[in-house]
Amino acid sequence: MEFINIRGLNWKPEAEYILKNVSVNFHEGSFYGIIGPNGSGKTSLLRHMMKRIEPERQALQLKGQDIHDVRQRDLAREMSWVPQNTSIDVNYTAYQIVMMGRSPYLRPFQIESKGDLKLVQEAMEQTNSWQFRNKAFHTLSGGEAQRVIAARAIAQDTPIIILDEPVSHLDIRHQKELMETMRLLNKKKGKTILAVLHDLNLAARYCDKLILLDKGEIFAQGTPKEVLTCENLSKVYGLEFYCLEHQETNGFYLIPK
């Protein structure tokens, strides 16, 4: 089943196009990585999906419906969002931030249920952020804050989770933990994951499908082995790469020459 269908999406906020004729389908239950150099349009593409930027009419559909016609509350029940910028200038605890993920399901002034409380605790435990649940969010380190925002998206319990550079502030251990958590949600609960990633080796290891963007256009899409070729990477990044097989995992990894 196609969750998100994009056809001929263009975006030109100023003199130059940021997105040019982008067409791609995102299917239910897959783990997608969106990769490409800085300025290639990765975040802009995600922001269109989340209606942070209004796309052209008929250019983007969610479950067969033009996203223009999807109410924001309904959209929040379909897709959760982990942005690049995790700064929130309010005096809330980490726990309160994660609880915001349940707001699309609550009426005004409605008290959270036991089920809501359970989902929030589980999400914070999955992201290893439960131990600072009572800390003020603005006092957390960049990595801690990123894990809390990821927990909020998990607690929102949507079919689609969208992550924009989710591991950029995390150390190696927590990068692995978060990616393993997302992979588990994908495999065990059927969540569709869309993640912008700069680490090509993480993309190769965890993603089922990759979309490689360059200058606002889709340069290649397919499986990691189809997309992450030395030829493709050389053309897009302007670097030569070693593409090496990993004997233990039967996967591969990439090293710039």
N, C-alpha and C positions, 0 to 999 in steps of 0.2 A: 504493500500500500504506500502511495506517495503522500507523505505528510506535507512537504513544502515543494511547490512547483514554481520555478522561476523561469520566465521566458522573455528574453530580449530586454533585460533590465539595464537602463542607462541612468546615470546621475552626473550632472554637470552643474555644480553649485557656483562655479566661477568660469574663468575662460577655458579651462581644460576639463575633459571628462575624467571623473574619478572611477566610474564604472562604465564599461562599454559593452553593450550587447551580451550581458551575462545570462546564460541559460544553463540551469542545473536542476536536478531533482534530488530531493532528500527522502529516502525511504524509511519506513518504520523499522525500528530495531537495529539500525546500523550505527557504527561509530565512525564519524567523519572528521578528518583533519583538513583545515584550510591553511595553506602555507603560501609563502612568497616573500619577497623582499619588503622592506619598509616602504610604505607609500603605494603598495600594489592594489589596495582596495579591500583588504581583508575585514577590517573593522567596519568599514562603510557597508559592506555586504551584510554583516550581522545586524547592524543598526537598522537596515531596511526590514529585515525579518522581524525585528522587535517593534517596528513602527516608531522607532526613535527618529527615523527619517521616513517621510511618507513616500512610498514608491509610486511610480506611474500606475494608472488604472490598468488592470488586467496583467500587469507584469509579474505579480507575486500572489500566489494562492496558497491558502492554508486549508488542507483537507478539502480541496475543491471549491473553496469560497474565496472571493477576492478579499485580500487582507484589509482593504479599505472598509469593508462592511463588517469586520469583526470588532466587536466592542472590546475596549481595553481590559475589562474585567474577565471576559471570556478568553482573551489572548493570554492573560496571566494564569489561566487554568490549563493552558496548552503548552506554554513555553516559559521556562525560568532562565535567568540571565545572570552571568557572572562577568561584570565589566572589568576593563583594565584598571580603572581608577576605583580604589576601595575606600577612599576617604569619605567619611560621613561626619559632618561637623555638628553633631548633636550629642547631648549627654545621656546616651543610652548604654546599657550593658551589652556585652556580646550576646547574651541570651535573648535580650529584647530585639536585637537586630535579626537574629535567626527566626524568632517568632513572627517577624514581619512577613516571612514566607507563607504564613497561613492566612494572611489578610484577604486574599481573593475568595476565600471560602466562608468568610464571616460577615454577618450583617453589621451595620454600624452599632457600636456599643455592645456587641455580642461577646460573651466571655468564652475564652478558649476551652475546648473540651479536653477530656483525658486523652483522646486520640491525637489532638493537636500537640499536647505536651509530650506524648510518646514520640511522635514524629520528630519534634525538635531535638529531644535528647538523643535519639538514634542518629540524626544527622550530625550533631556535634561530636558524638562518639566516633562516627565514621570518618570525620575529618580531623580527629585528634584535637578538638578545640573545647571539649567539655570542661577541661580543667581550668579554663579562664572564663567560664560562663558569667561570673559575677564582676568581671573587670569592666571598667568603662571602655567602650570601643575605641575612643580616640587615644587611649594610652597603649594600645597594642602595637607591636612591631608590624612592619609591612607584611611579613609572612603570616603572622598570627591573624591579622585582619583579612588576608586573602582566604585563609581557611574558614573563617567565620562567614564570609560572603558565599563561599562554596557551600557551606552548611545551610545557609538560607535558601539557596537554590534547590538543594536536595530536599529540605523540609517542605518546599512548595509542592513537591510530589507531582510534577507535570510529566507528560509523555516525552517532552523534548527538553533537554538541558543544553543551553548555549553558553560557551565559555570563551572569553576573549583573553588570550594569553594567561591561562589560569595558574601557570607555574612560574611566572616571571619573578616573583618575590620569594620563592620557596627554595630552601636548601635541597640537596640531592635526596635526602631521606624523605622529606615531605613531598617532593615532586613525585617520587615513586608511589608514596601512599595515596596521593590524590588521584593519580592516573589509574592505579589499581582499583580504587573505589569507583571511579567512573566506569571502568571496564566491568566491574562486578554488577553495577546498576544496569549496564547495557546487556550483559549476558543473563543475569538472574531475573531481572525485572522487566527486560525488554525496552528500557529507555533508549530513545534516540539521542545520541550525543553529537554535538557539533562544536569543535574546538579549534580556535586559532592557535597555532603552535609555531614557534620559531625554532625549536629544537627538532631537527629533522630525524634524529634517531628515536626520539619519543614518538614522533608521528609514524615512523616505520614500525615500531614495536606494538603500538596500541590501536592504531586505526585500521578499519576495514577498507575504507575508501579515502582518497585524497583529492583535493581540488587545489591545483597549483595556479596562483594568480600572478600576473605580471602586467604592470602598467594598466590596471583596471580590467584586463581581459583574462579569460580562462586560457591558460597556456596548455594545460594537460589535466585530465581527470581519469581516475581508475584506481586500481589496487596500488599499494605502496610500491610493489616491484615494477608496475607499469609506469608510475609517475616519477619515482626517485631514481631515474637513470642518470649516469654521469653526463650524458649528452644534454638532457633537459636541464639539469642543475647548472651546467656550464653556461648555457644560453641565458638562463634567468638570473643567476647570481653573479655571473662574470668570473667564476672561480673554477679551477679544476678540482675534482674530487677523487679520492680512492673509494670505491664501492666494494666492501669486503663481506664475505660470507661469515656467519657466526655458526661454528660447528655444533655447539651445544643446543642452540635454539632453532637451528635451520632457518634463522632469519638473516638479516644483513645490517650493516651499519656503515656510516658515511664519515669520512674524514677529509677536510679540505687539504689539498696539497700545499 
